[in-house]
Amino acid sequence: MGNIVFITGATSGFGRAAARRFAAAGWSLVLSGRRLERLQALQEELQGKVPVHIAALDVRDAEAVRQVVAALPEGFRQVRALINNAGLALAPQPAQQVALEDWHTMIDTNVTGLVNVTHALLPTLIASGQGASIVNLGSVAGHWPYPGGHVYGATKAFVEQFGYNLRCDLLGTGVRVTDIAPGMAETEFTLVRTKGDQAASDRLYRGTTPLTAEDIAEQIFYVASLPAHININRLEVMPTRQAWQPFAVDRD
Ligand SMILES: NC(=O)c1ccc[n+]([C@@H]2O[C@H](COP(=O)([O-])OP(=O)(O)OC[C@H]3O[C@@H](n4cnc5c(N)ncnc54)[C@H](OP(=O)(O)O)[C@@H]3O)[C@@H](O)[C@H]2O)c1
């Protein structure tokens, strides 16, 4: 039987590009996300090449996650790679202007959702053994503070530390864990963050060269397809045209 990858957030951006990248290498796909019609379109596109199972899923719902994993059909059960990609940023404003609900949504999705899926698939990945992978989508926002990063950056710091701690507990099982931390990448990310402001999204990416979804999909595929004895702990990837600025100083 071929390799099977389980991707969360496969309806857009990195997740959708990763589905195409794994399919190109012959992996069977389990694709999830909330937007069923997008999952169906991707299934339609890829199922001539590889077996594709889709599951409409909100990762924040632990019971729904458990049911999706329990109901994986024959041929999709021995998941070899989990791509914990579903996530979002909201509220680019300063912390003191943000609705508490937006903070909760980021924590519920990026932290609780990611642990829900990981918990449900750990037994399967451990059974898969040597060369199985968990690839978590962190962010440079989890390493570097910036204005408006508040809870989003903190959720991605959680993702990174959770991955390192998982590695300790999974030592000896053969299961690898990687934190991929992208910088600026053009996907629907900013559209979601600004609650549908296409002009703001276009402005952010205009005049520079952001990463593409395909760039990150390539990195995801790379870490999951390395020889079984290699674990990339953390892969931070930025566009060449993005860097840091000096410390900010408040002056009279
Ligand atoms: N783009 C960047 O600059 C960037 C940089 C660093 C890290 N990241 C991280 O990379 C990951 C993918 O982001 P992207 O840039 O590809 O953004 P995107 O194009 O907006 O894709 C996000 C995906 O997450 C899914 N998702 C969101 N909430 C969900 C929920 N509650 N349950 C299930 N799926 C959910 C969305 O699917 P549905 O809406 O259909 O559910 C969508 O498929 C995220 O974790 C993000 O934080 C992005």
PDBQT file of the ligand as one rigid body, heavy atoms in Angstrom, charges set to zero:
ROOT
HETATM    1  N1  LIG A 301       0.241  32.859   4.600  1.00  0.00    +0.000 N 
HETATM    2  C1  LIG A 301       1.125  33.214   5.504  1.00  0.00    +0.000 C 
HETATM    3  O1  LIG A 301       1.749  34.292   5.391  1.00  0.00    +0.000 OA
HETATM    4  C2  LIG A 301       1.437  32.298   6.657  1.00  0.00    +0.000 A 
HETATM    5  C3  LIG A 301       2.655  32.496   7.306  1.00  0.00    +0.000 A 
HETATM    6  C4  LIG A 301       2.982  31.671   8.375  1.00  0.00    +0.000 A 
HETATM    7  C5  LIG A 301       2.114  30.679   8.769  1.00  0.00    +0.000 A 
HETATM    8  N2  LIG A 301       0.913  30.511   8.135  1.00  0.00    +0.000 N 
HETATM    9  C6  LIG A 301       0.048  29.422   8.624  1.00  0.00    +0.000 C 
HETATM   10  O2  LIG A 301      -0.104  28.480   7.589  1.00  0.00    +0.000 OA
HETATM   11  C7  LIG A 301      -1.359  27.802   7.735  1.00  0.00    +0.000 C 
HETATM   12  C8  LIG A 301      -2.116  27.844   6.406  1.00  0.00    +0.000 C 
HETATM   13  O3  LIG A 301      -2.375  29.203   6.100  1.00  0.00    +0.000 OA
HETATM   14  P1  LIG A 301      -2.564  29.741   4.617  1.00  0.00    +0.000 P 
HETATM   15  O4  LIG A 301      -1.605  30.854   4.453  1.00  0.00    +0.000 OA
HETATM   16  O5  LIG A 301      -2.554  28.621   3.657  1.00  0.00    +0.000 OA
HETATM   17  O6  LIG A 301      -4.017  30.415   4.776  1.00  0.00    +0.000 OA
HETATM   18  P2  LIG A 301      -5.415  30.146   4.020  1.00  0.00    +0.000 P 
HETATM   19  O7  LIG A 301      -5.221  30.226   2.549  1.00  0.00    +0.000 OA
HETATM   20  O8  LIG A 301      -6.381  31.083   4.661  1.00  0.00    +0.000 OA
HETATM   21  O9  LIG A 301      -5.769  28.643   4.423  1.00  0.00    +0.000 OA
HETATM   22  C9  LIG A 301      -6.140  28.315   5.734  1.00  0.00    +0.000 C 
HETATM   23  C10 LIG A 301      -6.786  26.945   5.777  1.00  0.00    +0.000 C 
HETATM   24  O10 LIG A 301      -7.133  26.642   7.139  1.00  0.00    +0.000 OA
HETATM   25  C11 LIG A 301      -8.459  26.134   7.143  1.00  0.00    +0.000 C 
HETATM   26  N3  LIG A 301      -9.124  26.405   8.413  1.00  0.00    +0.000 N 
HETATM   27  C12 LIG A 301      -9.246  27.590   9.057  1.00  0.00    +0.000 A 
HETATM   28  N4  LIG A 301      -9.986  27.427  10.174  1.00  0.00    +0.000 NA
HETATM   29  C13 LIG A 301     -10.344  26.112  10.227  1.00  0.00    +0.000 A 
HETATM   30  C14 LIG A 301     -11.123  25.338  11.117  1.00  0.00    +0.000 A 
HETATM   31  N5  LIG A 301     -11.696  25.868  12.220  1.00  0.00    +0.000 N 
HETATM   32  N6  LIG A 301     -11.272  24.005  10.857  1.00  0.00    +0.000 NA
HETATM   33  C15 LIG A 301     -10.710  23.456   9.771  1.00  0.00    +0.000 A 
HETATM   34  N7  LIG A 301      -9.974  24.136   8.870  1.00  0.00    +0.000 NA
HETATM   35  C16 LIG A 301      -9.799  25.455   9.103  1.00  0.00    +0.000 A 
HETATM   36  C17 LIG A 301      -9.151  26.824   5.979  1.00  0.00    +0.000 C 
HETATM   37  O11 LIG A 301     -10.212  25.998   5.503  1.00  0.00    +0.000 OA
HETATM   38  P3  LIG A 301     -11.772  26.292   5.716  1.00  0.00    +0.000 P 
HETATM   39  O12 LIG A 301     -11.955  27.772   5.811  1.00  0.00    +0.000 OA
HETATM   40  O13 LIG A 301     -12.422  25.664   4.498  1.00  0.00    +0.000 OA
HETATM   41  O14 LIG A 301     -12.110  25.566   6.972  1.00  0.00    +0.000 OA
HETATM   42  C18 LIG A 301      -8.041  26.861   4.943  1.00  0.00    +0.000 C 
HETATM   43  O15 LIG A 301      -8.011  25.668   4.189  1.00  0.00    +0.000 OA
HETATM   44  C19 LIG A 301      -2.068  28.469   8.884  1.00  0.00    +0.000 C 
HETATM   45  O16 LIG A 301      -1.868  27.704  10.056  1.00  0.00    +0.000 OA
HETATM   46  C20 LIG A 301      -1.363  29.814   9.015  1.00  0.00    +0.000 C 
HETATM   47  O17 LIG A 301      -1.420  30.332  10.315  1.00  0.00    +0.000 OA
HETATM   48  C21 LIG A 301       0.573  31.300   7.067  1.00  0.00    +0.000 A 
ENDROOT
TORSDOF 0
